[in-house]
Amino acid sequence: MYRGRSLVVALAIGIVLGVAADYASYMENDYTRICGVPLMYAIFLRRGDYWDDFVGPLTLPCLLGNFLIGLGLPLDVLAFVVMRKKSKLPSPAS
């Protein structure tokens, strides 16, 4: 039961991180906004009163990649913790 609950919590955290990674953006300077962390999927450049967008054929794969990276991080931590606990358990008597 403990492992199942941990997996559900790790998946929930991963989904939140994955969605957050897709919506994350930052201003490089006053005229440039970059969208996507860790994989950049769009750049917006301010020209006067409007923003030009620069997207390409890798926009959708980068969105998916950001989500999968965010989803995988908590699962990696969970796998590390479980393997570490298993390595500390005494071996069964033969």
Phi and psi restraints in degrees (value plus and minus 20) as a CYANA .aco file:
   2 TYR   PHI     -81.7   -41.7
   2 TYR   PSI     -65.1   -25.1
   3 ARG   PHI     -87.4   -47.4
   3 ARG   PSI     -58.7   -18.7
   4 GLY   PHI     -83.2   -43.2
   4 GLY   PSI     -62.0   -22.0
   5 ARG   PHI     -85.7   -45.7
   5 ARG   PSI     -60.2   -20.2
   6 SER   PHI     -83.8   -43.8
   6 SER   PSI     -58.8   -18.8
   7 LEU   PHI     -85.2   -45.2
   7 LEU   PSI     -61.6   -21.6
   8 VAL   PHI     -84.5   -44.5
   8 VAL   PSI     -62.8   -22.8
   9 VAL   PHI     -84.6   -44.6
   9 VAL   PSI     -63.8   -23.8
  10 ALA   PHI     -83.0   -43.0
  10 ALA   PSI     -60.0   -20.0
  11 LEU   PHI     -85.3   -45.3
  11 LEU   PSI     -61.5   -21.5
  12 ALA   PHI     -83.1   -43.1
  12 ALA   PSI     -64.6   -24.6
  13 ILE   PHI     -83.9   -43.9
  13 ILE   PSI     -60.3   -20.3
  14 GLY   PHI     -83.5   -43.5
  14 GLY   PSI     -60.1   -20.1
  15 ILE   PHI     -84.7   -44.7
  15 ILE   PSI     -62.8   -22.8
  16 VAL   PHI     -82.3   -42.3
  16 VAL   PSI     -64.9   -24.9
  17 LEU   PHI     -84.6   -44.6
  17 LEU   PSI     -58.7   -18.7
  18 GLY   PHI     -83.6   -43.6
  18 GLY   PSI     -64.1   -24.1
  19 VAL   PHI     -87.6   -47.6
  19 VAL   PSI     -60.8   -20.8
  20 ALA   PHI     -83.0   -43.0
  20 ALA   PSI     -56.9   -16.9
  21 ALA   PHI     -85.1   -45.1
  21 ALA   PSI     -53.0   -13.0
  22 ASP   PHI     -94.5   -54.5
  22 ASP   PSI     -51.5   -11.5
  23 TYR   PHI    -111.3   -71.3
  23 TYR   PSI     -28.1    11.9
  24 ALA   PHI     -89.3   -49.3
  24 ALA   PSI     118.0   158.0
  25 SER   PHI    -170.7  -130.7
  25 SER   PSI     140.2   180.2
  26 TYR   PHI    -168.2  -128.2
  26 TYR   PSI     134.4   174.4
  27 MET   PHI    -109.8   -69.8
  27 MET   PSI      99.9   139.9
  28 GLU   PHI     -95.3   -55.3
  28 GLU   PSI     -59.3   -19.3
  29 ASN   PHI    -172.9  -132.9
  29 ASN   PSI    -188.0  -148.0
  30 ASP   PHI     -87.5   -47.5
  30 ASP   PSI     -37.2     2.8
  31 TYR   PHI    -137.1   -97.1
  31 TYR   PSI     -19.3    20.7
  32 THR   PHI    -153.3  -113.3
  32 THR   PSI     105.0   145.0
  33 ARG   PHI    -137.2   -97.2
  33 ARG   PSI     111.4   151.4
  34 ILE   PHI    -131.5   -91.5
  34 ILE   PSI     111.7   151.7
  35 CYS   PHI    -130.4   -90.4
  35 CYS   PSI     117.2   157.2
  36 GLY   PHI      84.9   124.9
  36 GLY   PSI     106.3   146.3
  37 VAL   PHI    -157.1  -117.1
  37 VAL   PSI     108.6   148.6
  38 PRO   PHI    -105.5   -65.5
  38 PRO   PSI     -34.8     5.2
  39 LEU   PHI    -117.5   -77.5
  39 LEU   PSI     102.3   142.3
  40 MET   PHI     -94.8   -54.8
  40 MET   PSI     109.1   149.1
  41 TYR   PHI    -138.4   -98.4
  41 TYR   PSI     -31.9     8.1
  42 ALA   PHI    -177.9  -137.9
  42 ALA   PSI     130.6   170.6
  43 ILE   PHI    -148.2  -108.2
  43 ILE   PSI     113.9   153.9
  44 PHE   PHI    -134.3   -94.3
  44 PHE   PSI     108.8   148.8
  45 LEU   PHI    -137.4   -97.4
  45 LEU   PSI     104.0   144.0
  46 ARG   PHI    -103.4   -63.4
  46 ARG   PSI     106.8   146.8
  47 ARG   PHI    -148.7  -108.7
  47 ARG   PSI      79.0   119.0
  48 GLY   PHI      54.1    94.1
  48 GLY   PSI    -141.3  -101.3
  49 ASP   PHI    -117.4   -77.4
  49 ASP   PSI     -19.3    20.7
  50 TYR   PHI    -149.8  -109.8
  50 TYR   PSI     146.5   186.5
  51 TRP   PHI    -131.6   -91.6
  51 TRP   PSI     109.0   149.0
  52 ASP   PHI    -109.8   -69.8
  52 ASP   PSI     116.5   156.5
  53 ASP   PHI    -125.7   -85.7
  53 ASP   PSI     122.9   162.9
  54 PHE   PHI    -143.1  -103.1
  54 PHE   PSI      83.2   123.2
  55 VAL   PHI    -144.6  -104.6
  55 VAL   PSI     140.8   180.8
  56 GLY   PHI    -164.0  -124.0
  56 GLY   PSI    -185.8  -145.8
  57 PRO   PHI     -89.2   -49.2
  57 PRO   PSI     -35.4     4.6
  58 LEU   PHI    -113.9   -73.9
  58 LEU   PSI     -14.1    25.9
  59 THR   PHI     -81.6   -41.6
  59 THR   PSI     -72.3   -32.3
  60 LEU   PHI     -87.5   -47.5
  60 LEU   PSI     -63.5   -23.5
  61 PRO   PHI     -80.6   -40.6
  61 PRO   PSI     -55.8   -15.8
  62 CYS   PHI     -88.9   -48.9
  62 CYS   PSI     -57.6   -17.6
  63 LEU   PHI     -81.0   -41.0
  63 LEU   PSI     -65.7   -25.7
  64 LEU   PHI     -84.4   -44.4
  64 LEU   PSI     -61.8   -21.8
  65 GLY   PHI     -82.2   -42.2
  65 GLY   PSI     -62.4   -22.4
  66 ASN   PHI     -80.4   -40.4
  66 ASN   PSI     -63.3   -23.3
  67 PHE   PHI     -83.6   -43.6
  67 PHE   PSI     -65.0   -25.0
  68 LEU   PHI     -87.0   -47.0
  68 LEU   PSI     -55.0   -15.0
  69 ILE   PHI     -85.6   -45.6
  69 ILE   PSI     -65.8   -25.8
  70 GLY   PHI     -83.0   -43.0
  70 GLY   PSI     -57.6   -17.6
  71 LEU   PHI     -88.1   -48.1
  71 LEU   PSI     -56.2   -16.2
  72 GLY   PHI     -98.8   -58.8
  72 GLY   PSI     -45.2    -5.2
  73 LEU   PHI     -79.4   -39.4
  73 LEU   PSI     -71.6   -31.6
  74 PRO   PHI     -85.4   -45.4
  74 PRO   PSI     -51.6   -11.6
  75 LEU   PHI     -88.3   -48.3
  75 LEU   PSI     -55.9   -15.9
  76 ASP   PHI     -83.1   -43.1
  76 ASP   PSI     -63.6   -23.6
  77 VAL   PHI     -83.8   -43.8
  77 VAL   PSI     -63.4   -23.4
  78 LEU   PHI     -81.9   -41.9
  78 LEU   PSI     -63.3   -23.3
  79 ALA   PHI     -82.7   -42.7
  79 ALA   PSI     -60.3   -20.3
  80 PHE   PHI     -82.3   -42.3
  80 PHE   PSI     -65.5   -25.5
  81 VAL   PHI     -84.7   -44.7
  81 VAL   PSI     -64.3   -24.3
  82 VAL   PHI     -84.3   -44.3
  82 VAL   PSI     -64.5   -24.5
  83 MET   PHI     -84.3   -44.3
  83 MET   PSI     -57.2   -17.2
  84 ARG   PHI     -86.9   -46.9
  84 ARG   PSI     -61.5   -21.5
  85 LYS   PHI     -85.5   -45.5
  85 LYS   PSI     -58.7   -18.7
  86 LYS   PHI     -86.0   -46.0
  86 LYS   PSI     -55.5   -15.5
  87 SER   PHI     -91.7   -51.7
  87 SER   PSI     -41.8    -1.8
  88 LYS   PHI    -109.5   -69.5
  88 LYS   PSI     -30.5     9.5
  89 LEU   PHI     -91.6   -51.6
  89 LEU   PSI     122.2   162.2
  90 PRO   PHI     -88.5   -48.5
  90 PRO   PSI     125.9   165.9
  91 SER   PHI     -93.9   -53.9
  91 SER   PSI     126.0   166.0
  92 PRO   PHI     -86.6   -46.6
  92 PRO   PSI     126.8   166.8
  93 ALA   PHI     -90.6   -50.6
  93 ALA   PSI     119.6   159.6
